Amino acid sequence: MTIALPAVLGGAPAFAEPLPLVRPTISDIPGLARRLEQILGSGMLTNGRVVRELEDAVAQRCDVEHVVAVANCTSGLMLTLLALGAAGRVVVPSFTFAASAHAIVWAGGEPSFAEVDRMTLTLDTGDAASLADEANAITATHVHGAPCDVDGLTAVAESAGIPLVFDAAHALGSMRAGRPVGGFGTAEVFSMSPTKVAVAGEGGLVTTNNAELAHAIRLGRDYGNPGNYDCQFPGLSARMSELHAAVGLASLAGLDERIVHRNDLVTTFKDRAAGVPGMTYQQVRKEDVSTFKDLTLIIDPESFGLCANDLGRALAAEQIDSRRYYYPPVHRQQAYAHLPQHRKLPVTDEIADRVLTPPLYSHMTHAQIRAVADAVVAIHKHAPAVRDALG
Ligand SMILES: *Cc1c(COP(=O)(O)O)cnc(C)c1O
């Protein structure tokens, strides 16, 4: 293959039209439109049977007893932690989306930031163990869809006698050692917001095998009102509407095929960019399946020749969108600047400095991802000149 001149050095951009980071995939829009019309005509816009149908479908695919649909993942995490009485310290990785930590604060707790494993980028089991005795709960994110060390974290939570909640925002369809994500820990919470792999417009799903917890979340999404307006606790208005549930159901159709395609796209990228020094990837254990909600590149500036941020700027000139998922890490964000930072998180800091997420979505083509990989290779080959041009 010939190495093109990067656009920042005057070459033609890799894409004539901007390549977005993500695009939601909805395969049967006419079918969905008919369903939405039925819902609108029924007069039942919330608390109806479409939400129950979505909950049942997810319970079946995740092999879990209870599913409670909510307005979004963040409110699902808030209600779960509130119901578990997790006020006090809650262990959470700093390398995650900020909502993982925000939910703890809204539930009356305080995040106790922990390290991630540098290979899987998920919560480091040993570091979580060192914080667990002083915590009321552990939360862990299946980052980019790669399952956490579920067994190790379960053992840590059990020995500390505290609940374990997975932020499974990215992981609807992920598998851990042959079992679907959704039935692990005390509860798992999914997101169906537009950047995820299964989308409802906006939406979240709490999955659990604990009937009492499921009941508390059902009340909690409805103000804490058991039906007689004698509210049992200050709940939220966090129901999923029937319309969103219909979009979510439509998006569940074909989810497994989309995940296979995303995994194939990732393989194509890695093959095409093989041999580029200083570029590595998040690892998914060989017995696990990731949704690859994101493909994240880990860039070592020394051997790649550019830092992740500059690679992102050079890709922008190629009309290729990218994000720093997750930079800055949550413990370094303004929202948490007031917390005593008594612990250093060197692995998190290093990983966060090095990550860059290029586009990946379910109806992306192999030709598109090859062109992204070729652009990364070309930018690397011309790294010194690119660095000078970026200033
Ligand atoms: C998207 C996301 C959330 C928030 O999901 P919403 O449904 O938008 O509330 C929480 N955690 C992680 C890791 C996410 O990526």
Ligand as a Chemical Component Dictionary entry (heavy atoms), coordinates in Angstrom:
data_LIG
# 
_chem_comp.id                   LIG 
_chem_comp.type                 NON-POLYMER 
_chem_comp.pdbx_formal_charge   0 
_chem_comp.three_letter_code    LIG 
# 
loop_
_chem_comp_atom.comp_id 
_chem_comp_atom.atom_id 
_chem_comp_atom.alt_atom_id 
_chem_comp_atom.type_symbol 
_chem_comp_atom.charge 
_chem_comp_atom.model_Cartn_x 
_chem_comp_atom.model_Cartn_y 
_chem_comp_atom.model_Cartn_z 
_chem_comp_atom.pdbx_ordinal 
LIG C1 C1 C 0 -23.044 6.912 28.514 1  
LIG C2 C2 C 0 -22.543 6.505 29.842 2  
LIG C3 C3 C 0 -23.272 6.701 31.008 3  
LIG C4 C4 C 0 -24.509 7.534 31.030 4  
LIG O1 O1 O 0 -25.525 7.001 30.294 5  
LIG P1 P1 P 0 -26.888 7.864 30.150 6  
LIG O2 O2 O 0 -27.841 6.835 29.636 7  
LIG O3 O3 O 0 -26.597 8.940 29.164 8  
LIG O4 O4 O 0 -27.226 8.371 31.487 9  
LIG C5 C5 C 0 -22.821 6.172 32.192 10 
LIG N1 N1 N 0 -21.654 5.500 32.234 11 
LIG C6 C6 C 0 -20.894 5.311 31.145 12 
LIG C7 C7 C 0 -19.633 4.538 31.271 13 
LIG C8 C8 C 0 -21.300 5.829 29.921 14 
LIG O5 O5 O 0 -20.518 5.713 28.837 15 
# 
loop_
_chem_comp_bond.comp_id 
_chem_comp_bond.atom_id_1 
_chem_comp_bond.atom_id_2 
_chem_comp_bond.value_order 
_chem_comp_bond.pdbx_ordinal 
LIG C1 C2 SING 1  
LIG C2 C3 SING 2  
LIG C2 C8 DOUB 3  
LIG C3 C4 SING 4  
LIG C3 C5 DOUB 5  
LIG C4 O1 SING 6  
LIG O1 P1 SING 7  
LIG P1 O2 DOUB 8  
LIG P1 O3 SING 9  
LIG P1 O4 SING 10 
LIG C5 N1 SING 11 
LIG N1 C6 DOUB 12 
LIG C6 C7 SING 13 
LIG C6 C8 SING 14 
LIG C8 O5 SING 15 
# 
